Amino acid sequence: MFSFLLTGLFLFAGGGTGASPEWWDKYINFPGFEIWRFVNLAIFVGVLIYILKKPLSEAFKARREIIRAELIKAEEAKKAALAKLTEVETKLAGVDAEIDQINREAKNDIEKEKARLMAQAEAEAAKLKQQAENESVRVHQVAQLELRRFAAEESLRVAEENLRQRVTPETDNRLVKEGIAAIGGLN
């Protein structure tokens, strides 16, 4: 667009002969390096910047604010993550001590339970021993009682047998008469 205007301007500057000035061909109209292309590009870019300046600046401001907000959020998330990391590291540092404490408590509990079970076993053993002794005494007493009863029954049987052998019918009559006389006679 600008090239048409520029070409027209130089045509009129050349006196209308249609020939371009010498400096034009030497410096400006160099093949492959036509300056009019760069001038045209510069004008296009300038117009484009002029038209898009306000919307682009607003878009860039909005984008900058979004990025700033995201950076603030990221910084807050980073601080929260660091705080959580510190908390977790503190807990992890205390884990070994806590494990040692739990192991000590478990050993103490085991020792207490062992002592309690030993005491309970000893008490049960003493109780069983006492029960066995009591049972032994009871069995001994029952055996003595049975032995006395047996001895009494045998003594009675032997005495009865002795009496039957010694007492004859005459001795029996005499004893009956003496017994009646001893109680006061026959009425």
Backbone as JSON Lines, residues from 0, in Angstrom:
{"i":0,"aa":"M","n":[0.83,-1.17,0.0],"ca":[0.0,0.0,0.0],"c":[0.88,1.24,0.0]}
{"i":1,"aa":"F","n":[1.79,1.29,0.96],"ca":[2.69,2.44,1.01],"c":[3.62,2.45,-0.19]}
{"i":2,"aa":"S","n":[3.92,1.26,-0.69],"ca":[4.82,1.18,-1.85],"c":[4.23,1.85,-3.07]}
{"i":3,"aa":"F","n":[2.92,1.75,-3.22],"ca":[2.29,2.44,-4.36],"c":[2.43,3.94,-4.23]}
{"i":4,"aa":"L","n":[2.23,4.42,-3.03],"ca":[2.37,5.86,-2.81],"c":[3.81,6.32,-3.03]}
{"i":5,"aa":"L","n":[4.75,5.54,-2.51],"ca":[6.15,5.89,-2.62],"c":[6.61,5.85,-4.09]}
{"i":6,"aa":"T","n":[6.14,4.88,-4.81],"ca":[6.5,4.78,-6.23],"c":[5.94,5.96,-7.0]}
{"i":7,"aa":"G","n":[4.7,6.29,-6.69],"ca":[4.1,7.45,-7.35],"c":[4.85,8.72,-7.03]}
{"i":8,"aa":"L","n":[5.3,8.86,-5.81],"ca":[6.04,10.04,-5.39],"c":[7.35,10.15,-6.16]}
{"i":9,"aa":"F","n":[8.04,9.1,-6.33],"ca":[9.32,9.14,-7.06],"c":[9.14,9.33,-8.56]}
{"i":10,"aa":"L","n":[8.0,8.85,-9.05],"ca":[7.74,9.09,-10.47],"c":[7.55,10.57,-10.73]}
{"i":11,"aa":"F","n":[6.84,11.21,-9.83],"ca":[6.65,12.66,-9.99],"c":[7.93,13.41,-9.72]}
{"i":12,"aa":"A","n":[8.77,12.9,-8.82],"ca":[10.03,13.57,-8.5],"c":[11.01,13.44,-9.66]}
{"i":13,"aa":"G","n":[10.87,12.43,-10.43],"ca":[11.78,12.21,-11.55],"c":[11.44,13.11,-12.74]}
{"i":14,"aa":"G","n":[10.48,13.92,-12.62],"ca":[10.13,14.83,-13.68],"c":[9.15,14.22,-14.64]}
{"i":15,"aa":"G","n":[8.59,13.15,-14.35],"ca":[7.58,12.54,-15.18],"c":[8.17,11.79,-16.35]}
{"i":16,"aa":"T","n":[9.45,11.59,-16.34],"ca":[10.08,10.88,-17.45],"c":[9.93,9.39,-17.31]}
{"i":17,"aa":"G","n":[9.65,8.95,-16.18],"ca":[9.5,7.52,-15.95],"c":[10.79,6.88,-15.54]}
{"i":18,"aa":"A","n":[11.85,7.59,-15.52],"ca":[13.13,7.03,-15.11],"c":[13.34,7.35,-13.65]}
{"i":19,"aa":"S","n":[13.89,6.43,-12.89],"ca":[14.14,6.68,-11.49],"c":[15.52,7.3,-11.34]}
{"i":20,"aa":"P","n":[15.68,8.11,-10.29],"ca":[16.97,8.75,-10.06],"c":[18.05,7.69,-9.79]}
{"i":21,"aa":"E","n":[19.26,8.07,-9.94],"ca":[20.39,7.15,-9.81],"c":[20.53,6.62,-8.4]}
{"i":22,"aa":"W","n":[20.4,7.44,-7.41],"ca":[20.51,6.98,-6.02],"c":[19.43,5.97,-5.67]}
{"i":23,"aa":"W","n":[18.3,6.1,-6.35],"ca":[17.2,5.17,-6.1],"c":[17.59,3.76,-6.53]}
{"i":24,"aa":"D","n":[18.14,3.61,-7.67],"ca":[18.52,2.3,-8.16],"c":[19.72,1.76,-7.4]}
{"i":25,"aa":"K","n":[20.63,2.65,-6.99],"ca":[21.84,2.2,-6.33],"c":[21.58,1.75,-4.89]}
{"i":26,"aa":"Y","n":[20.79,2.49,-4.12],"ca":[20.63,2.19,-2.69],"c":[19.27,1.6,-2.31]}
{"i":27,"aa":"I","n":[18.26,2.01,-3.01],"ca":[16.93,1.62,-2.56],"c":[16.37,0.48,-3.38]}
{"i":28,"aa":"N","n":[16.58,0.48,-4.65],"ca":[15.99,-0.54,-5.5],"c":[16.99,-1.64,-5.78]}
{"i":29,"aa":"F","n":[17.69,-2.08,-4.77],"ca":[18.67,-3.17,-4.89],"c":[17.89,-4.48,-4.97]}
{"i":30,"aa":"P","n":[18.18,-5.36,-5.98],"ca":[17.37,-6.57,-6.12],"c":[17.47,-7.45,-4.87]}
{"i":31,"aa":"G","n":[16.31,-7.89,-4.37],"ca":[16.22,-8.73,-3.18],"c":[16.24,-7.93,-1.9]}
{"i":32,"aa":"F","n":[16.58,-6.64,-1.99],"ca":[16.63,-5.81,-0.79],"c":[15.92,-4.52,-1.08]}
{"i":33,"aa":"E","n":[14.67,-4.61,-1.41],"ca":[13.92,-3.39,-1.68],"c":[13.52,-2.77,-0.35]}
{"i":34,"aa":"I","n":[13.93,-1.56,-0.14],"ca":[13.67,-0.89,1.12],"c":[12.2,-0.63,1.32]}
{"i":35,"aa":"W","n":[11.46,-0.52,0.24],"ca":[10.04,-0.25,0.36],"c":[9.32,-1.36,1.11]}
{"i":36,"aa":"R","n":[9.87,-2.6,1.03],"ca":[9.25,-3.7,1.77],"c":[9.39,-3.49,3.28]}
{"i":37,"aa":"F","n":[10.57,-3.02,3.68],"ca":[10.79,-2.78,5.11],"c":[9.98,-1.6,5.6]}
{"i":38,"aa":"V","n":[9.86,-0.59,4.77],"ca":[9.05,0.58,5.15],"c":[7.59,0.15,5.24]}
{"i":39,"aa":"N","n":[7.12,-0.63,4.3],"ca":[5.76,-1.12,4.31],"c":[5.5,-1.96,5.56]}
{"i":40,"aa":"L","n":[6.47,-2.83,5.92],"ca":[6.34,-3.64,7.13],"c":[6.29,-2.77,8.37]}
{"i":41,"aa":"A","n":[7.13,-1.74,8.42],"ca":[7.16,-0.84,9.58],"c":[5.83,-0.12,9.73]}
{"i":42,"aa":"I","n":[5.29,0.35,8.62],"ca":[3.99,1.05,8.68],"c":[2.91,0.07,9.15]}
{"i":43,"aa":"F","n":[2.91,-1.16,8.62],"ca":[1.91,-2.16,9.01],"c":[2.01,-2.48,10.49]}
{"i":44,"aa":"V","n":[3.23,-2.68,10.96],"ca":[3.43,-2.98,12.38],"c":[3.0,-1.8,13.23]}
{"i":45,"aa":"G","n":[3.31,-0.57,12.82],"ca":[2.91,0.62,13.58],"c":[1.41,0.74,13.68]}
{"i":46,"aa":"V","n":[0.7,0.52,12.55],"ca":[-0.76,0.59,12.57],"c":[-1.33,-0.53,13.45]}
{"i":47,"aa":"L","n":[-0.73,-1.7,13.3],"ca":[-1.19,-2.83,14.1],"c":[-1.01,-2.55,15.59]}
{"i":48,"aa":"I","n":[0.13,-1.98,15.97],"ca":[0.38,-1.65,17.39],"c":[-0.61,-0.58,17.84]}
{"i":49,"aa":"Y","n":[-0.86,0.42,17.0],"ca":[-1.77,1.49,17.37],"c":[-3.17,0.93,17.6]}
{"i":50,"aa":"I","n":[-3.61,0.01,16.76],"ca":[-4.97,-0.53,16.87],"c":[-5.08,-1.5,18.06]}
{"i":51,"aa":"L","n":[-4.06,-2.32,18.23],"ca":[-4.14,-3.37,19.25],"c":[-3.55,-2.98,20.6]}
{"i":52,"aa":"K","n":[-3.02,-1.76,20.71],"ca":[-2.34,-1.37,21.95],"c":[-3.25,-1.46,23.17]}
{"i":53,"aa":"K","n":[-4.42,-0.85,23.1],"ca":[-5.32,-0.82,24.25],"c":[-5.82,-2.23,24.61]}
{"i":54,"aa":"P","n":[-6.36,-3.02,23.66],"ca":[-6.83,-4.36,24.04],"c":[-5.69,-5.26,24.53]}
{"i":55,"aa":"L","n":[-4.53,-5.14,23.87],"ca":[-3.4,-5.97,24.3],"c":[-2.9,-5.56,25.67]}
{"i":56,"aa":"S","n":[-2.83,-4.25,25.92],"ca":[-2.34,-3.83,27.25],"c":[-3.3,-4.28,28.34]}
{"i":57,"aa":"E","n":[-4.61,-4.21,28.07],"ca":[-5.59,-4.68,29.05],"c":[-5.47,-6.19,29.23]}
{"i":58,"aa":"A","n":[-5.29,-6.91,28.14],"ca":[-5.15,-8.36,28.23],"c":[-3.87,-8.72,28.99]}
{"i":59,"aa":"F","n":[-2.78,-7.98,28.69],"ca":[-1.52,-8.24,29.4],"c":[-1.64,-7.88,30.87]}
{"i":60,"aa":"K","n":[-2.37,-6.78,31.2],"ca":[-2.58,-6.44,32.61],"c":[-3.39,-7.53,33.32]}
{"i":61,"aa":"A","n":[-4.45,-7.99,32.66],"ca":[-5.28,-9.04,33.26],"c":[-4.44,-10.31,33.45]}
{"i":62,"aa":"R","n":[-3.66,-10.63,32.41],"ca":[-2.81,-11.82,32.51],"c":[-1.79,-11.65,33.62]}
{"i":63,"aa":"R","n":[-1.21,-10.46,33.75],"ca":[-0.23,-10.18,34.8],"c":[-0.88,-10.35,36.17]}
{"i":64,"aa":"E","n":[-2.12,-9.87,36.33],"ca":[-2.82,-10.02,37.61],"c":[-3.12,-11.5,37.9]}
{"i":65,"aa":"I","n":[-3.5,-12.22,36.88],"ca":[-3.76,-13.65,37.06],"c":[-2.48,-14.36,37.49]}
{"i":66,"aa":"I","n":[-1.38,-14.03,36.81],"ca":[-0.09,-14.66,37.15],"c":[0.32,-14.26,38.56]}
{"i":67,"aa":"R","n":[0.13,-12.99,38.92],"ca":[0.47,-12.52,40.27],"c":[-0.35,-13.28,41.31]}
{"i":68,"aa":"A","n":[-1.67,-13.44,41.06],"ca":[-2.54,-14.17,41.99],"c":[-2.09,-15.63,42.1]}
{"i":69,"aa":"E","n":[-1.73,-16.22,40.96],"ca":[-1.26,-17.6,41.0],"c":[0.06,-17.72,41.74]}
{"i":70,"aa":"L","n":[0.93,-16.72,41.56],"ca":[2.19,-16.74,42.3],"c":[1.96,-16.61,43.8]}
{"i":71,"aa":"I","n":[1.0,-15.77,44.18],"ca":[0.68,-15.6,45.61],"c":[0.11,-16.91,46.15]}
{"i":72,"aa":"K","n":[-0.79,-17.53,45.37],"ca":[-1.35,-18.81,45.8],"c":[-0.25,-19.86,45.9]}
{"i":73,"aa":"A","n":[0.64,-19.86,44.92],"ca":[1.74,-20.83,44.94],"c":[2.64,-20.6,46.15]}
{"i":74,"aa":"E","n":[2.89,-19.33,46.49],"ca":[3.72,-19.02,47.66],"c":[3.04,-19.49,48.95]}
{"i":75,"aa":"E","n":[1.7,-19.25,49.02],"ca":[0.96,-19.72,50.2],"c":[0.97,-21.25,50.27]}
{"i":76,"aa":"A","n":[0.8,-21.91,49.12],"ca":[0.84,-23.37,49.1],"c":[2.22,-23.87,49.5]}
{"i":77,"aa":"K","n":[3.25,-23.15,49.04],"ca":[4.62,-23.52,49.4],"c":[4.83,-23.39,50.9]}
{"i":78,"aa":"K","n":[4.33,-22.28,51.48],"ca":[4.47,-22.09,52.93],"c":[3.72,-23.18,53.69]}
{"i":79,"aa":"A","n":[2.51,-23.51,53.22],"ca":[1.72,-24.56,53.88],"c":[2.44,-25.9,53.77]}
{"i":80,"aa":"A","n":[3.0,-26.16,52.59],"ca":[3.72,-27.43,52.4],"c":[4.96,-27.48,53.27]}
{"i":81,"aa":"L","n":[5.66,-26.36,53.4],"ca":[6.85,-26.32,54.26],"c":[6.46,-26.52,55.72]}
{"i":82,"aa":"A","n":[5.35,-25.9,56.12],"ca":[4.89,-26.08,57.5],"c":[4.53,-27.55,57.75]}
{"i":83,"aa":"K","n":[3.83,-28.16,56.78],"ca":[3.47,-29.56,56.93],"c":[4.72,-30.43,56.93]}
{"i":84,"aa":"L","n":[5.69,-30.09,56.08],"ca":[6.95,-30.83,56.03],"c":[7.67,-30.73,57.37]}
{"i":85,"aa":"T","n":[7.7,-29.54,57.93],"ca":[8.35,-29.35,59.23],"c":[7.64,-30.17,60.3]}
{"i":86,"aa":"E","n":[6.32,-30.17,60.26],"ca":[5.54,-30.94,61.23],"c":[5.83,-32.43,61.08]}
{"i":87,"aa":"V","n":[5.85,-32.91,59.84],"ca":[6.11,-34.33,59.6],"c":[7.53,-34.69,60.02]}
{"i":88,"aa":"E","n":[8.5,-33.82,59.71],"ca":[9.88,-34.08,60.12],"c":[10.0,-34.12,61.64]}
{"i":89,"aa":"T","n":[9.27,-33.22,62.32],"ca":[9.27,-33.22,63.78],"c":[8.7,-34.53,64.31]}
{"i":90,"aa":"K","n":[7.6,-34.95,63.69],"ca":[7.0,-36.22,64.12],"c":[7.95,-37.38,63.84]}
{"i":91,"aa":"L","n":[8.59,-37.36,62.68],"ca":[9.52,-38.44,62.34],"c":[10.71,-38.45,63.28]}
{"i":92,"aa":"A","n":[11.16,-37.27,63.68],"ca":[12.28,-37.2,64.62],"c":[11.87,-37.81,65.96]}
{"i":93,"aa":"G","n":[10.63,-37.62,66.34],"ca":[10.15,-38.16,67.61],"c":[9.72,-39.61,67.53]}
{"i":94,"aa":"V","n":[9.66,-40.17,66.33],"ca":[9.19,-41.55,66.17],"c":[10.16,-42.53,66.84]}
{"i":95,"aa":"D","n":[11.46,-42.33,66.65],"ca":[12.43,-43.24,67.26],"c":[12.32,-43.22,68.78]}
{"i":96,"aa":"A","n":[12.21,-42.02,69.33],"ca":[12.07,-41.91,70.79],"c":[10.75,-42.55,71.24]}
{"i":97,"aa":"E","n":[9.7,-42.34,70.46],"ca":[8.41,-42.91,70.81],"c":[8.44,-44.44,70.72]}
{"i":98,"aa":"I","n":[9.14,-44.96,69.7],"ca":[9.27,-46.42,69.57],"c":[10.04,-46.98,70.76]}
{"i":99,"aa":"D","n":[11.13,-46.3,71.14],"ca":[11.9,-46.74,72.31],"c":[11.03,-46.72,73.57]}
{"i":100,"aa":"Q","n":[10.24,-45.67,73.73],"ca":[9.36,-45.55,74.89],"c":[8.33,-46.69,74.9]}
{"i":101,"aa":"I","n":[7.75,-46.97,73.74],"ca":[6.76,-48.05,73.66],"c":[7.41,-49.39,73.98]}
{"i":102,"aa":"N","n":[8.64,-49.6,73.48],"ca":[9.35,-50.86,73.78],"c":[9.64,-50.99,75.27]}
{"i":103,"aa":"R","n":[10.06,-49.88,75.89],"ca":[10.32,-49.92,77.34],"c":[9.04,-50.23,78.11]}
{"i":104,"aa":"E","n":[7.95,-49.57,77.73],"ca":[6.68,-49.81,78.41],"c":[6.23,-51.26,78.21]}
{"i":105,"aa":"A","n":[6.41,-51.77,77.01],"ca":[6.02,-53.16,76.74],"c":[6.85,-54.12,77.59]}
{"i":106,"aa":"K","n":[8.18,-53.87,77.7],"ca":[9.03,-54.73,78.53],"c":[8.6,-54.66,79.99]}
{"i":107,"aa":"N","n":[8.29,-53.43,80.47],"ca":[7.83,-53.29,81.85],"c":[6.52,-54.04,82.06]}
{"i":108,"aa":"D","n":[5.6,-53.91,81.1],"ca":[4.33,-54.63,81.21],"c":[4.55,-56.13,81.22]}
{"i":109,"aa":"I","n":[5.48,-56.6,80.38],"ca":[5.77,-58.03,80.33],"c":[6.34,-58.51,81.66]}
{"i":110,"aa":"E","n":[7.26,-57.72,82.24],"ca":[7.85,-58.09,83.53],"c":[6.78,-58.11,84.63]}
{"i":111,"aa":"K","n":[5.9,-57.1,84.63],"ca":[4.83,-57.06,85.63],"c":[3.9,-58.26,85.47]}
{"i":112,"aa":"E","n":[3.53,-58.55,84.22],"ca":[2.64,-59.68,83.97],"c":[3.31,-60.99,84.36]}
{"i":113,"aa":"K","n":[4.6,-61.11,84.08],"ca":[5.34,-62.31,84.45],"c":[5.37,-62.48,85.96]}
{"i":114,"aa":"A","n":[5.64,-61.38,86.69],"ca":[5.67,-61.44,88.15],"c":[4.28,-61.79,88.69]}
{"i":115,"aa":"R","n":[3.24,-61.19,88.09],"ca":[1.88,-61.48,88.54],"c":[1.53,-62.95,88.31]}
{"i":116,"aa":"L","n":[1.89,-63.46,87.14],"ca":[1.61,-64.87,86.84],"c":[2.41,-65.8,87.75]}
{"i":117,"aa":"M","n":[3.66,-65.43,88.05],"ca":[4.46,-66.26,88.97],"c":[3.82,-66.27,90.36]}
{"i":118,"aa":"A","n":[3.42,-65.1,90.83],"ca":[2.78,-65.03,92.14],"c":[1.49,-65.83,92.15]}
{"i":119,"aa":"Q","n":[0.72,-65.71,91.07],"ca":[-0.54,-66.45,90.97],"c":[-0.26,-67.96,90.94]}
{"i":120,"aa":"A","n":[0.77,-68.36,90.2],"ca":[1.12,-69.79,90.12],"c":[1.58,-70.3,91.48]}
{"i":121,"aa":"E","n":[2.37,-69.5,92.19],"ca":[2.83,-69.9,93.52],"c":[1.65,-70.02,94.48]}
{"i":122,"aa":"A","n":[0.72,-69.07,94.39],"ca":[-0.46,-69.13,95.26],"c":[-1.29,-70.37,94.94]}
{"i":123,"aa":"E","n":[-1.46,-70.66,93.65],"ca":[-2.21,-71.85,93.25],"c":[-1.5,-73.12,93.73]}
{"i":124,"aa":"A","n":[-0.16,-73.14,93.62],"ca":[0.61,-74.31,94.08],"c":[0.46,-74.49,95.59]}
{"i":125,"aa":"A","n":[0.53,-73.37,96.33],"ca":[0.37,-73.45,97.79],"c":[-1.05,-73.94,98.14]}
{"i":126,"aa":"K","n":[-2.02,-73.44,97.39],"ca":[-3.41,-73.83,97.63],"c":[-3.59,-75.32,97.34]}
{"i":127,"aa":"L","n":[-3.02,-75.78,96.21],"ca":[-3.12,-77.19,95.87],"c":[-2.39,-78.06,96.89]}
{"i":128,"aa":"K","n":[-1.24,-77.58,97.36],"ca":[-0.49,-78.32,98.37],"c":[-1.31,-78.44,99.65]}
{"i":129,"aa":"Q","n":[-1.93,-77.32,100.06],"ca":[-2.75,-77.32,101.27],"c":[-3.94,-78.26,101.1]}
{"i":130,"aa":"Q","n":[-4.56,-78.22,99.9],"ca":[-5.69,-79.11,99.65],"c":[-5.22,-80.58,99.7]}
{"i":131,"aa":"A","n":[-4.05,-80.84,99.14],"ca":[-3.53,-82.22,99.16],"c":[-3.25,-82.66,100.59]}
{"i":132,"aa":"E","n":[-2.67,-81.77,101.39],"ca":[-2.39,-82.1,102.79],"c":[-3.7,-82.35,103.54]}
{"i":133,"aa":"N","n":[-4.68,-81.48,103.31],"ca":[-5.98,-81.65,103.96],"c":[-6.62,-82.96,103.54]}
{"i":134,"aa":"E","n":[-6.53,-83.29,102.26],"ca":[-7.1,-84.53,101.76],"c":[-6.36,-85.73,102.37]}
{"i":135,"aa":"S","n":[-5.05,-85.59,102.5],"ca":[-4.25,-86.66,103.1],"c":[-4.66,-86.88,104.56]}
{"i":136,"aa":"V","n":[-4.84,-85.77,105.28],"ca":[-5.26,-85.87,106.69],"c":[-6.64,-86.5,106.76]}
{"i":137,"aa":"R","n":[-7.55,-86.07,105.86],"ca":[-8.91,-86.62,105.88],"c":[-8.9,-88.12,105.55]}
{"i":138,"aa":"V","n":[-8.12,-88.47,104.55],"ca":[-8.04,-89.89,104.19],"c":[-7.44,-90.69,105.35]}
{"i":139,"aa":"H","n":[-6.44,-90.12,106.02],"ca":[-5.82,-90.79,107.17],"c":[-6.83,-90.99,108.28]}
{"i":140,"aa":"Q","n":[-7.63,-89.91,108.54],"ca":[-8.64,-90.02,109.59],"c":[-9.71,-91.06,109.24]}
{"i":141,"aa":"V","n":[-10.13,-91.05,107.96],"ca":[-11.13,-92.03,107.53],"c":[-10.56,-93.44,107.67]}
{"i":142,"aa":"A","n":[-9.29,-93.6,107.29],"ca":[-8.66,-94.92,107.39],"c":[-8.57,-95.36,108.86]}
{"i":143,"aa":"Q","n":[-8.23,-94.42,109.74],"ca":[-8.16,-94.76,111.16],"c":[-9.54,-95.16,111.68]}
{"i":144,"aa":"L","n":[-10.57,-94.41,111.27],"ca":[-11.93,-94.73,111.69],"c":[-12.33,-96.12,111.21]}
{"i":145,"aa":"E","n":[-12.04,-96.41,109.95],"ca":[-12.36,-97.73,109.39],"c":[-11.6,-98.81,110.14]}
{"i":146,"aa":"L","n":[-10.33,-98.5,110.45],"ca":[-9.51,-99.48,111.17],"c":[-10.08,-99.71,112.57]}
{"i":147,"aa":"R","n":[-10.5,-98.64,113.26],"ca":[-11.09,-98.8,114.6],"c":[-12.39,-99.6,114.54]}
{"i":148,"aa":"R","n":[-13.22,-99.26,113.54],"ca":[-14.48,-99.99,113.41],"c":[-14.21,-101.48,113.15]}
{"i":149,"aa":"F","n":[-13.27,-101.71,112.23],"ca":[-12.92,-103.1,111.93],"c":[-12.38,-103.8,113.18]}
{"i":150,"aa":"A","n":[-11.5,-103.06,113.92],"ca":[-10.93,-103.66,115.14],"c":[-12.03,-103.93,116.16]}
{"i":151,"aa":"A","n":[-13.0,-102.99,116.3],"ca":[-14.08,-103.19,117.26],"c":[-14.95,-104.37,116.85]}
{"i":152,"aa":"E","n":[-15.28,-104.44,115.54],"ca":[-16.12,-105.54,115.08],"c":[-15.4,-106.88,115.27]}
{"i":153,"aa":"E","n":[-14.12,-106.89,114.94],"ca":[-13.34,-108.13,115.11],"c":[-13.26,-108.52,116.59]}
{"i":154,"aa":"S","n":[-13.06,-107.48,117.43],"ca":[-12.98,-107.77,118.88],"c":[-14.29,-108.36,119.37]}
{"i":155,"aa":"L","n":[-15.41,-107.78,118.89],"ca":[-16.72,-108.29,119.29],"c":[-16.92,-109.7,118.77]}
{"i":156,"aa":"R","n":[-16.56,-109.94,117.53],"ca":[-16.73,-111.26,116.95],"c":[-15.86,-112.29,117.71]}
{"i":157,"aa":"V","n":[-14.6,-111.89,117.99],"ca":[-13.7,-112.82,118.71],"c":[-14.24,-113.04,120.13]}
{"i":158,"aa":"A","n":[-14.73,-111.97,120.78],"ca":[-15.25,-112.12,122.15],"c":[-16.49,-112.99,122.14]}
{"i":159,"aa":"E","n":[-17.35,-112.77,121.13],"ca":[-18.57,-113.58,121.04],"c":[-18.2,-115.05,120.81]}
{"i":160,"aa":"E","n":[-17.25,-115.24,119.97],"ca":[-16.81,-116.62,119.69],"c":[-16.23,-117.26,120.95]}
{"i":161,"aa":"N","n":[-15.42,-116.48,121.67],"ca":[-14.85,-116.99,122.93],"c":[-15.96,-117.31,123.93]}
{"i":162,"aa":"L","n":[-16.93,-116.41,123.99],"ca":[-18.03,-116.64,124.92],"c":[-18.83,-117.88,124.52]}
{"i":163,"aa":"R","n":[-19.07,-118.07,123.29],"ca":[-19.84,-119.22,122.83],"c":[-19.07,-120.51,123.14]}
{"i":164,"aa":"Q","n":[-17.75,-120.43,123.03],"ca":[-16.99,-121.65,123.33],"c":[-16.97,-121.91,124.84]}
{"i":165,"aa":"R","n":[-16.93,-120.91,125.66],"ca":[-16.83,-121.11,127.11],"c":[-18.2,-121.33,127.76]}
{"i":166,"aa":"V","n":[-19.17,-120.7,127.19],"ca":[-20.47,-120.8,127.86],"c":[-21.16,-122.08,127.36]}
{"i":167,"aa":"T","n":[-21.5,-122.87,128.3],"ca":[-22.25,-124.09,128.02],"c":[-23.67,-123.85,128.48]}
{"i":168,"aa":"P","n":[-24.61,-124.75,128.23],"ca":[-25.98,-124.51,128.69],"c":[-26.06,-124.43,130.21]}
{"i":169,"aa":"E","n":[-25.24,-125.08,130.95],"ca":[-25.31,-124.99,132.4],"c":[-24.8,-123.63,132.85]}
{"i":170,"aa":"T","n":[-23.73,-123.14,132.22],"ca":[-23.17,-121.85,132.58],"c":[-24.17,-120.78,132.2]}
{"i":171,"aa":"D","n":[-24.88,-121.0,131.15],"ca":[-25.85,-120.02,130.68],"c":[-26.99,-119.92,131.69]}
{"i":172,"aa":"N","n":[-27.5,-121.05,132.22],"ca":[-28.58,-121.04,133.2],"c":[-28.1,-120.37,134.49]}
{"i":173,"aa":"R","n":[-26.94,-120.67,134.92],"ca":[-26.41,-120.11,136.13],"c":[-26.27,-118.58,135.97]}
{"i":174,"aa":"L","n":[-25.78,-118.08,134.87],"ca":[-25.6,-116.66,134.65],"c":[-26.95,-115.95,134.61]}
{"i":175,"aa":"V","n":[-27.95,-116.57,134.03],"ca":[-29.28,-115.98,133.96],"c":[-29.83,-115.85,135.39]}
{"i":176,"aa":"K","n":[-29.66,-116.87,136.22],"ca":[-30.17,-116.82,137.58],"c":[-29.45,-115.78,138.41]}
{"i":177,"aa":"E","n":[-28.18,-115.64,138.21],"ca":[-27.4,-114.64,138.95],"c":[-27.81,-113.24,138.5]}
{"i":178,"aa":"G","n":[-28.12,-113.08,137.23],"ca":[-28.54,-111.77,136.73],"c":[-29.89,-111.38,137.28]}
{"i":179,"aa":"I","n":[-30.8,-112.39,137.43],"ca":[-32.12,-112.1,137.95],"c":[-32.02,-111.77,139.43]}
{"i":180,"aa":"A","n":[-31.17,-112.45,140.13],"ca":[-31.0,-112.2,141.55],"c":[-30.37,-110.84,141.75]}
{"i":181,"aa":"A","n":[-29.5,-110.41,140.86],"ca":[-28.8,-109.15,141.0],"c":[-29.79,-107.99,140.78]}
{"i":182,"aa":"I","n":[-30.77,-108.18,140.02],"ca":[-31.7,-107.07,139.8],"c":[-32.88,-107.1,140.77]}
{"i":183,"aa":"G","n":[-32.99,-108.04,141.52],"ca":[-34.01,-108.01,142.56],"c":[-34.95,-109.19,142.51]}
{"i":184,"aa":"G","n":[-34.72,-110.13,141.77],"ca":[-35.49,-111.33,141.72],"c":[-36.69,-111.23,140.8]}
{"i":185,"aa":"L","n":[-37.4,-112.38,140.78],"ca":[-38.59,-112.47,139.94],"c":[-39.78,-112.07,140.81]}
{"i":186,"aa":"N","n":[-40.55,-111.31,140.48],"ca":[-41.68,-110.93,141.3],"c":[-42.71,-111.93,141.23]}
